């Protein structure tokens, strides 16, 4: 390979990496927005229309319903906090990029901040809580259908 070929390959790699990073950011943003909207709607509908499925004071498996509400509410709170946590993680990432490019510190190329690690945990927990809320709501409704 010639030097021009190497440079061309590096430029193509940089372009693809940049596009992939943008796609990841877009997917993450959409995930957060959608999980917030859908979990809020699920909680709202559950609170508003549960009377159509069961008479709450005499309903079976009420703790399962309460668990679903807790799952949805916790999912909402975690997702809202994740927006601010994301900003902190990105700010730290900018610092790491500066260390890597300007100060040539190799260890900063793949370093992940505490905020970034916590953000990953929040994302998985929010998704799990949303799924748990849906499952609990469905279980309650199936058990109490008249």
N, C-alpha and C positions, 0 to 999 in steps of 0.2 A: 504494500500500500504506500502511496505517496503521502507527502505532508498535506496536500490539498484534500486527499481522500479522508485522512484522519480528521482534518478540520471540518469537513462536510459532515462526517459521521457524528462528530461532537455537537455540531450545531443542530442536526436532526434530533439527536438525543436530548439536548436542552429544550428544544421546541416540544417534543413529546412529553417530557417530564413536566414542563410548565402546563401543558394542556391537561395532563393527568391530575396535577395538583388542583387546577381549577375545577375539574370534574368532581374530585373528592370534596372540595369545599362546597360546591353547589349541592352535591348529594347530602352532605352533612347538614347544611342549612335547611334543605327541604325536609329531611328527616325530622329535625327538631321542630320546625314549624308545623308539620303534619301531625306529629305525635302530640303536640300541645293542643292543636285544634280538635283532633279526634278524641283524645282523652277528656278534654273539657266538654265536648258534646256528649260523649258517653255518660259522663257523670251527671250532666244536666238532664239528659233524657231519663236516666235511671231514677234520679230524684223526682222528676216531674211525672213520670208515667208508671212507676212501680205499682201504684194503686190499681192500675188496669190488669195487673197480673195476679196480685194477691192482696188480701186484707192484712196489712203489715202487723197489727197486734197479734193476729192468730197464724201468721205465715210460718211455714216450716223453713228451717235452715236460715233464720234471720242473721246469724253470725256470718254466713257466707256472703249475704248481701252487704253487710257492714264491712266485711273484708274487701269486697269489690270497690266500695266507696273509698276506703282507705287507700287501696292500690291506685285508683284514678287520681285522688287528691295528691298523693305522694309523687306520682308520675308528673303531675302538673308542676308541683313545686320544684322538683329536681330539674325539669326541663327549663323552667324560668331561670333558675340559678345557673344552669349550664350556659346560658347566653353570656353572662358576665364572666364565667369561668373561661369561656372560649376567648374572650378578649384578653384576659390575663395570659392565657397560653400562647396566643399569637404575639403579644408583646414580648414575652420571654423568648419566643422563637426568633424574633427580630434581633434580640441581643445575641443569641447563639449564632445567627448568620453573620453578624458583624465580627464576632470572635473568630469564626472560621475563615471568612474572606479577608478581613483587614489584618487580623493578628495571626493568621495562618495556624490556628490551633485545631488540629485534625479531629480531636475528640468531640468538638462541637458540631461536627457534620451530622452525626446520628443521635446526638443527645436529646432527650425528651424531658421537658420540665415537669415538676410536680403537678402544676396546673393541668398540663396535657394528660398526665396519667390519671388524675382525678376525673377529668372530663371524659376519658374513655370509660371509666367505671360508671359515671353518671349516665352516659348514653346507654350502656348495656342494662343498667338497673332500670332506667325509665322504660326501655323496651320490654323488659321482663315484667315490670309492674303493670304496664298497659295490657300485656297478654294475660297476666293474672287477674286483672280487673274484668276483662272480657270473659274469661273462663268462669270466674265466680258469679258474674251476673247471669250468664247462660245457665249455670247449674241451678241457681236460685229460681230463675224463671221456669225451667223445665220441671223442677220439683213442685212448683206452686201453680202450674197451669190448671185452670178449672175446666 
